[in-house]
């Protein structure tokens, strides 16, 4: 099991309810509720249990949980007791040896004064606890002193005890109950877990933690006018079992003689040393009566106070006993010895098995159980321990599991069954006897070997490469240590393996290991290293350094050790370099820094302050595009409504757009036609109209409110003619009648068209519909696409202007002060070269979108900032760039002066189209009219335009409008509107009428 040591995986559980079954307790600690996992072993003794997990990590997780509750009872979970720093157990005393002689022995060998310690002898006088009032310092030294000196011919030895959480209280008044004692000790500032009366005037008190015992032992105690005598609790300190008591239900301790259950005389006359014998490390006996129902882990023998005669059924129940062996080394020796097998063969009716902390014996009769138990105790009492002190190298080597198994196998072959445990520099060796433990120690020393290897400077780098730890993992039965700053290797291994390990290490050091690695960094950082650390990079001749093609790092190739050294050096350089991103916000700063003058200033600062300035984030591209052509291209992505809706608002791309319903379109056209006819009634035949090439009446110039006797249009009528809101001038009454008349007129027209349509026309319409369906694009989709395209164009222009005015440069330096100096110096250089100029013009108040785009393009072209405030335009930026931009600004203002404004265009010109199936020309809306007129004046031959998201082409040479989707064409015309003259319809560019 490789989940940690047994000590790390073991926990003690206190306060387990009597009704809680072992299986339930095990399932709880394996569940997520407790934070646990797989349990390797669980040993239950009354209200206490020992749980051994398969992983030390799981044990730590269970221990860290705030509380554990099972069967309505709160459990106390803690680590298994550690070694007691103040108490030692002295083994091997002759029971006849006096207390005074033992005291003199302890004071002389351990160099302590009488007031610095106390002795507690066992009931059999063969064991003595030495209780130091202060923690002892050197157990190994004390143990060696005791082993060298006998007492009355007896060979003594010391053993470390585990800490106890209980005390024995002697001289308890007969009237003092368990509750009184509990209240007394809790008033001393401790938390009492359990109290039991184990004999007349003798009680055992268990506390929640080990520290409480130390605190209680330091204080004098008096209860009911009697002075209490306090001892640390260990099983072997209990008195003879003939005087033990049973706890009555009332809680009072009544002295009741124990029933012997007709025990043979041989059992009752056992020596007192066997009643509570501690064997080499607190291996104590915990006996139980024949009836398991009366099991109590605090009382050696229990019986009911009033029970005088047992029933035959009770006497037939098996007897059992548990021998505590807390030392895992001794328990392992017992398990590995031949004694368990021998006892099982000699006593086939007995069950003998090893638990986590002892040995359990179950048999048909108590006499047999005592006999088997005595055999085990005799075996355990003969076990001896020795302590070896090694250097750190040897102790770490011996702690390896594979080494331990190998050494124990070698000892077993030498008929020296032994075990050992490593604790820091001390190795505790345990064997069956003193002579065997000495032989085992000598054998362990002989089985391990040490040698050293000098390392040449050429191969020293191999000791620090990443492959070195991986290589060491492949060396079994070996521990390697680097000493003298890499100039020597010290190796600890098994005997007769020295040559094998030496050959493997030399082969690794002398065999080149090629390695390729990459160090990523900012391009500016790489340039800084190449400029200011070129000499250091050149000295790394043991490896090959090449910059990456992407410019953001270095590739390192060569010997593994040299590569790792170079990598560590470069990482150290990178960490030492100071960096700062300087943000500069000035009109035209990007163009200035990439220009000749800005580049010269940056080079000057790099040389002066020993820094590198990275311009990777600075971008500027010159453009020679004509600003007027460029602005027109941007405007070409605009979307215009096709016509007015029945509410008088321009049609768009909303859900009420009529372009998706052809029937509805025709109804609207019919309604407009009927409205125009009704509005024309009562007017004079001489009403002004604009004649077209087909001499048709212009319904859109008629004013329904005009009186019949008015011979000429008024200025208000002219404004209505120029305005696109024709539908608003139509009468709003009789709407329902107009709807019905329109539908009736449309039905008649459909009927007439159906009668006169030929098969060829039907085939043609079907083919056009099929072509239109195959184009795969709808009006809303095109609208969204063109809207996104328009937004992208706008965003691109704004980004170009912003990137010209805001830059972020990265500066790399050896000192942070140099970064501050660069920031200040650059700010001064830039500020000194800034200026601004102003130009005034009256037409700046109402700039059209087209001219605003022209100003944006001037900013983009010359890297300047232009602000319009009323009739004044301000141009700011670097002096040279402002001087370049002013002529373009003045040229734009001159063009604005010579150009008719959009409102003036609408009062003088109107563009119309001849819809199919209608008798009158349909005017374009104001925005479209302005756009088309500006294109006409710019002498464009063809333009692309969007109506309701659908693409069209306008051909000025042929005066046609063509739908890109359907391919259908309409004729268009340009009307000149004049207050005094008839408007003339112009069919082509060459037929313009003035």
Secondary structure, 3 states (H helix, E strand, C coil): CCCCCHHHHEEEEECCCCCCCHHHHHHHHHCCCCCCCCEEEEEEECCEEEEEECCHHHHHHHHHCCCEEECCEEEEEEECCCEEEEEEEEECCCCCCCHHHHHHHHHHHHCCCHHHEEEEECCCCCCEEEEECCCCCCHHHHHHHHHHCCECCECCEEEEEECCCEEEEECCCCCCCHHHHHHHHHCCCCCEEEEEEEECCEEEEEECCCHHHHHHHHCCCEECCEECEEEECCHHHCCCHHHECEECCCCCEECCCCCCCCCCHHHHCCCHHHCCCCCCCCCCEEECCCCHHHCCCCCCCCCCCCCCCCCHHHHCCCEEEEEECCCHHHHHHHHHCCHHHHHHHHCCCCEEEECCCEEEEEECCHHHHHHHHHHHHHHHHHCEEEEEECCHHHHHHHHCHHHHHHHHHHHHHCCCCEEEEEECCEEEEEECCHHHHHHHHHHHHHHEEEEEEECCHHHHHHHHCHHHHHHHHCCCCEEEEEECCCCEEEEEEECCCHHHHHHHHHHHHHCCCEEEEEEECCHHHHHHHHHHCHHHHHHCCCEEEEECCCCCEEEEEEEHHHHHHHHHHHHHHHHHCEEEEEEEECCCHHHHHHCHHHHHHHHHHHHHHCEEEECCCCCCCCCCCCHHHHHHHHHCCCEECCCECCCCCECCCCCCCHHHCHHHHHHHHHHHHHHHHHHHCCCCCCCCCCECCCCCCCHHHCCCCCCCCCCCCCHHHHHHHHCCCCHHHCCCCCHHHHHHHHHHHHHHHHHHHHHHCCHHHHHHHHHHHHHHHHCCCCHHHHHHHHHHHHHHHHHHHHHHHHHHHEEEEEEEECCHHHHHHHHHHHHHHHHHCEEEEEEECHHHCCCCHHHHHHHHHHHHHHCCEEEEECCEEEEEEEHHHHHHHHHHHHHHHHHHHCCCCHHHHHHHEEEEEECCCCCCEEECCHHHHHHHHHHHHCCCCEEEEEECCEEEEEECCCCEEEECCCCCEEEEEEEECCCCCCCEEECCHHHCCC
